[in-house]
Amino acid sequence: SDEVPQVYLGQPANPQPGDFAVHTFVAYDRIHLAAGEAKQVTLAVPEHRLEFWSNSAGKWLKATGPRPVLVGRSSRDLPLTTTATIQ
């Protein structure tokens, strides 16, 4: 069957109101798995996907610092979580 692992970034620790969605979709892949098969998948997040539109600054900015990283089948099914520090 086909699986589509998806990666989302959570909000930074102190988001500005209106600047961030709860989860931002940043990467995905489509893979085929046979019944019972497991596969390691590496997904690259393009640097521009780390930026957000700042309403107060009126431009794209990068949110640095720790951000939750969530992985799963959809935005409503994200069982894998970790934290990444964005520089």
VOKOL-628562 format. One record per residue: residue in one letter; x, y, z of N, C-alpha, C, O, CB in turn. Coordinates in steps of 0.2 Angstrom, whole numbers, plus 5000, padded with zeros to 4 digits. Atoms other than C-alpha are relative to their C-alpha. Glycine has a CB too. Layout:
BEGIN
A, X, Y, Z, X, Y, Z, X, Y, Z, X, Y, Z, X, Y, Z $
...
***
This chain:
BEGIN
S, 5004, 4994, 5000, 5000, 5000, 5000, 5004, 5006, 5000, 5010, 5006, 5002, 4995, 5000, 5006 $
D, 4997, 4994, 5000, 5005, 5018, 4998, 4999, 5004, 5007, 4994, 5004, 5009, 4998, 5005, 4994 $
E, 5000, 4996, 4994, 5009, 5028, 5013, 5003, 5007, 4998, 5007, 5008, 4994, 5004, 4997, 5006 $
V, 4998, 4993, 5001, 5012, 5047, 5014, 5002, 5003, 5006, 4998, 5007, 5009, 4995, 5005, 4996 $
P, 4998, 4997, 4994, 5023, 5052, 5029, 5000, 5008, 4999, 5003, 5010, 4993, 5007, 4998, 5002 $
Q, 5001, 4993, 5001, 5020, 5071, 5032, 5004, 5003, 5006, 5003, 5000, 5012, 4993, 5003, 5000 $
V, 4996, 4997, 4994, 5031, 5083, 5043, 4997, 5007, 5001, 4996, 5010, 4996, 5008, 5001, 4998 $
Y, 5003, 4994, 4998, 5024, 5098, 5052, 5004, 5003, 5005, 5007, 5000, 5009, 4993, 4999, 5002 $
L, 4997, 4996, 4995, 5032, 5112, 5062, 4995, 5003, 5005, 4990, 5006, 5002, 5005, 5005, 4997 $
G, 5005, 4996, 4995, 5023, 5118, 5078, 5002, 5007, 5001, 5007, 5009, 4998, 5000, 4996, 5007 $
Q, 4998, 4993, 4999, 5023, 5136, 5084, 5006, 5000, 5004, 5008, 4996, 5008, 4994, 5003, 5003 $
P, 4995, 4999, 4995, 5038, 5143, 5092, 4998, 5002, 5007, 4992, 5002, 5008, 5004, 5007, 4997 $
A, 5002, 4999, 4993, 5038, 5146, 5111, 4996, 5006, 5001, 4991, 5006, 5005, 5007, 5000, 5004 $
N, 5004, 4994, 4999, 5032, 5164, 5110, 4997, 5003, 4993, 5000, 5008, 4991, 5004, 5005, 5004 $
P, 5002, 4998, 5006, 5022, 5166, 5094, 4997, 5007, 5000, 4993, 5008, 5005, 4996, 4995, 4996 $
Q, 5004, 4994, 5000, 5015, 5183, 5089, 4993, 4998, 4998, 4993, 4994, 4993, 5004, 5006, 4995 $
P, 5007, 5002, 5002, 4996, 5183, 5088, 4999, 5001, 4992, 5001, 5006, 4989, 4995, 5004, 5003 $
G, 5001, 4999, 5007, 4991, 5179, 5070, 5005, 4998, 4995, 5004, 4997, 4989, 4997, 5006, 4998 $
D, 4994, 5002, 5005, 5008, 5174, 5063, 5001, 4993, 4999, 5004, 4991, 4994, 5006, 5003, 5003 $
F, 4998, 5007, 5001, 5008, 5155, 5065, 4993, 4996, 5001, 4989, 4997, 5005, 5005, 4998, 5006 $
A, 5005, 5005, 4999, 4996, 5141, 5062, 5002, 4995, 5006, 5008, 4995, 5008, 4999, 4996, 4993 $
V, 4999, 5004, 4994, 4995, 5128, 5076, 5006, 4995, 4997, 5011, 4994, 5001, 4994, 4996, 5002 $
H, 4995, 5004, 5003, 5005, 5116, 5064, 5001, 5003, 4992, 4996, 5004, 4989, 4998, 4992, 5000 $
T, 4999, 4998, 5007, 5013, 5121, 5047, 5003, 4994, 4997, 5008, 4991, 4999, 5005, 5006, 5000 $
F, 4998, 5005, 5004, 5015, 5108, 5034, 5007, 5002, 4996, 5007, 5007, 4993, 4995, 4998, 4995 $
V, 4993, 4998, 5003, 5034, 5108, 5028, 5003, 4994, 4996, 5007, 4996, 4992, 5004, 5001, 5006 $
A, 4997, 5005, 5005, 5038, 5091, 5019, 4995, 4994, 5000, 4992, 4992, 5005, 5007, 4998, 5003 $
Y, 5003, 5007, 5001, 5031, 5074, 5013, 5003, 4996, 4995, 5008, 4998, 4991, 4992, 5001, 4998 $
D, 4997, 5005, 5005, 5035, 5059, 5003, 4994, 4995, 4999, 4990, 4994, 5003, 5007, 4997, 5002 $
R, 5004, 5005, 5001, 5025, 5045, 4995, 5004, 4994, 4999, 5009, 4993, 4995, 4995, 5001, 4994 $
I, 4996, 5007, 5000, 5032, 5027, 4998, 4995, 4995, 4999, 4989, 4995, 5001, 5004, 5000, 5006 $
H, 5004, 5006, 5001, 5025, 5010, 4994, 5003, 4995, 5005, 5009, 4994, 5005, 5000, 4997, 4993 $
L, 4998, 5005, 4995, 5026, 4997, 5008, 4995, 4993, 4998, 4989, 4994, 4997, 4999, 5002, 5007 $
A, 5004, 5007, 5000, 5021, 4978, 5006, 4997, 4999, 5007, 5000, 5002, 5012, 5005, 4994, 4998 $
A, 5003, 5001, 4993, 5011, 4971, 5020, 5005, 4998, 5005, 5009, 4993, 5003, 4995, 4994, 4999 $
G, 4995, 5002, 4995, 5021, 4970, 5036, 5007, 5003, 4999, 5011, 5003, 5003, 5001, 4993, 5000 $
E, 4993, 4997, 5002, 5036, 4980, 5028, 5000, 5006, 5004, 4996, 5010, 5005, 5000, 5001, 4993 $
A, 4998, 4994, 4997, 5044, 4994, 5037, 5006, 5003, 4996, 5010, 4999, 4993, 5002, 4999, 5008 $
K, 4995, 4997, 5004, 5055, 5007, 5029, 5002, 5006, 5003, 4998, 5010, 5006, 4998, 5001, 4993 $
Q, 4998, 4994, 4998, 5066, 5021, 5035, 5000, 5005, 4995, 5002, 5004, 4989, 5007, 5000, 5003 $
V, 5001, 4995, 5005, 5062, 5037, 5026, 5003, 5007, 5003, 5003, 5009, 5009, 4992, 5002, 4999 $
T, 4997, 4993, 4999, 5072, 5054, 5026, 4997, 5005, 4996, 4996, 5005, 4990, 5008, 5000, 4999 $
L, 5003, 4994, 5004, 5063, 5070, 5022, 5004, 5006, 5002, 5006, 5008, 5007, 4993, 5000, 5003 $
A, 4996, 4994, 4999, 5072, 5086, 5019, 4995, 5006, 5000, 4990, 5006, 4996, 5005, 5001, 4994 $
V, 5004, 4995, 5000, 5064, 5102, 5024, 5003, 5006, 4997, 5008, 5008, 5000, 4998, 5002, 5008 $
P, 4997, 4994, 5003, 5068, 5117, 5012, 5000, 5006, 5005, 4995, 5007, 5009, 4996, 5001, 4994 $
E, 4999, 4994, 4996, 5075, 5132, 5021, 4994, 5005, 5000, 4992, 5008, 5005, 5006, 5003, 4999 $
H, 5005, 4995, 5000, 5061, 5143, 5015, 4994, 4998, 5004, 4989, 5002, 5005, 4998, 5002, 4992 $
R, 5006, 5002, 4996, 5048, 5132, 5024, 5001, 5002, 5007, 4996, 5001, 5011, 4999, 4992, 4999 $
L, 4999, 4998, 4993, 5056, 5138, 5040, 4998, 5007, 5001, 4998, 5010, 5007, 5007, 4999, 5002 $
E, 5002, 4993, 4999, 5050, 5156, 5037, 4992, 5000, 5001, 4988, 4996, 4999, 5002, 5004, 4993 $
F, 5007, 4998, 4999, 5033, 5164, 5041, 4999, 5007, 4998, 5004, 5011, 4998, 4998, 4998, 5007 $
W, 5002, 4993, 5001, 5024, 5179, 5036, 4998, 5004, 5006, 4994, 5002, 5010, 4994, 5000, 4995 $
S, 5001, 4996, 4994, 5025, 5192, 5050, 4995, 5006, 4998, 4997, 5010, 4994, 5007, 5003, 5003 $
N, 5005, 4995, 5001, 5010, 5203, 5050, 5003, 5007, 5003, 5001, 5012, 5000, 4993, 4998, 5004 $
S, 4997, 4994, 4997, 5019, 5216, 5061, 5005, 5003, 4996, 5006, 5009, 4995, 5002, 4999, 5007 $
A, 4994, 4997, 5004, 5035, 5217, 5051, 4998, 5001, 4992, 5001, 5004, 4989, 5005, 4995, 5000 $
G, 5002, 4999, 5007, 5025, 5215, 5034, 5005, 4996, 4995, 5006, 4998, 4989, 5000, 5007, 4998 $
K, 4996, 5004, 5005, 5038, 5202, 5027, 5001, 4993, 5003, 4999, 4992, 5009, 5007, 5004, 5000 $
W, 4999, 5007, 4998, 5044, 5184, 5028, 5006, 5000, 5005, 5011, 5004, 5003, 5002, 4996, 4994 $
L, 4995, 5001, 4995, 5055, 5180, 5043, 5001, 4993, 5002, 4997, 4989, 5001, 4998, 5004, 5007 $
K, 4999, 5006, 4998, 5063, 5165, 5050, 4999, 5000, 5008, 5002, 5004, 5011, 5007, 4997, 4998 $
A, 5001, 5001, 4993, 5057, 5159, 5068, 5006, 4996, 5002, 5006, 4990, 5001, 4993, 4997, 5002 $
T, 4995, 5004, 4997, 5073, 5154, 5077, 4998, 4997, 5007, 4994, 4999, 5010, 5007, 5004, 5000 $
G, 5001, 5003, 4994, 5074, 5143, 5092, 4997, 4994, 5000, 4996, 4991, 4994, 4996, 5005, 5005 $
P, 5003, 5007, 5001, 5066, 5127, 5097, 4993, 5000, 4997, 4989, 5005, 4999, 4999, 4997, 5008 $
R, 5006, 5000, 5003, 5051, 5122, 5087, 4998, 4992, 5000, 5002, 4988, 4999, 5000, 5002, 4993 $
P, 5003, 5007, 5000, 5040, 5106, 5089, 5000, 4997, 4993, 4999, 5001, 4988, 4993, 4999, 5003 $
V, 5000, 5003, 5007, 5042, 5094, 5074, 4996, 4994, 5001, 4997, 4990, 5005, 5007, 4997, 4998 $
L, 5005, 5005, 5000, 5027, 5082, 5071, 5000, 4996, 4994, 5000, 4999, 4988, 4993, 5003, 5002 $
V, 5000, 5005, 5006, 5027, 5067, 5059, 4994, 4995, 5001, 4993, 4992, 5006, 5006, 4997, 4999 $
G, 5005, 5004, 5000, 5012, 5057, 5054, 4997, 4999, 4993, 5000, 5001, 4988, 4995, 5001, 5005 $
R, 5004, 5001, 5006, 4999, 5052, 5041, 4996, 5006, 4997, 4995, 5007, 4991, 4996, 4994, 5000 $
S, 5004, 4994, 5002, 4989, 5068, 5041, 5001, 5005, 5006, 5004, 5004, 5011, 4993, 4998, 4999 $
S, 4999, 4995, 4994, 4988, 5084, 5052, 4996, 4998, 5006, 4997, 5001, 5011, 4997, 5007, 4997 $
R, 5004, 5002, 4994, 4975, 5075, 5063, 5003, 4993, 5003, 5001, 4991, 5007, 4993, 4999, 4998 $
D, 4997, 5007, 4998, 4987, 5059, 5065, 5007, 5001, 5000, 5011, 4999, 4995, 4998, 4994, 4995 $
L, 4993, 4998, 4999, 5004, 5065, 5071, 5003, 4997, 5006, 5004, 5000, 5011, 5001, 5008, 5000 $
P, 4998, 5004, 4994, 5010, 5051, 5083, 5008, 5001, 5002, 5010, 5000, 5007, 4999, 4993, 4999 $
L, 4993, 5000, 4999, 5029, 5055, 5081, 5002, 5008, 5001, 5000, 5012, 4997, 5004, 4998, 4994 $
T, 4999, 4993, 4999, 5035, 5071, 5089, 5008, 5001, 5003, 5010, 4996, 5006, 4995, 5003, 5005 $
T, 4994, 4998, 4997, 5052, 5079, 5094, 5001, 5008, 4999, 4996, 5011, 4997, 5006, 4997, 4996 $
T, 4998, 4993, 5000, 5060, 5096, 5095, 5006, 5002, 4996, 5011, 4998, 4997, 5000, 5004, 5007 $
A, 4994, 4998, 5004, 5072, 5105, 5083, 5001, 5007, 5002, 4997, 5011, 5003, 4999, 4999, 4992 $
T, 4999, 4993, 4999, 5081, 5121, 5086, 5002, 5003, 4994, 5007, 5000, 4990, 5006, 5000, 5005 $
I, 4999, 4997, 5007, 5081, 5132, 5071, 5005, 5006, 5001, 5003, 5010, 5006, 4993, 5002, 4997 $
Q, 4995, 4994, 4999, 5096, 5144, 5069, 4999, 5005, 4994, 5003, 5010, 4994, 5007, 4997, 5000 $
***
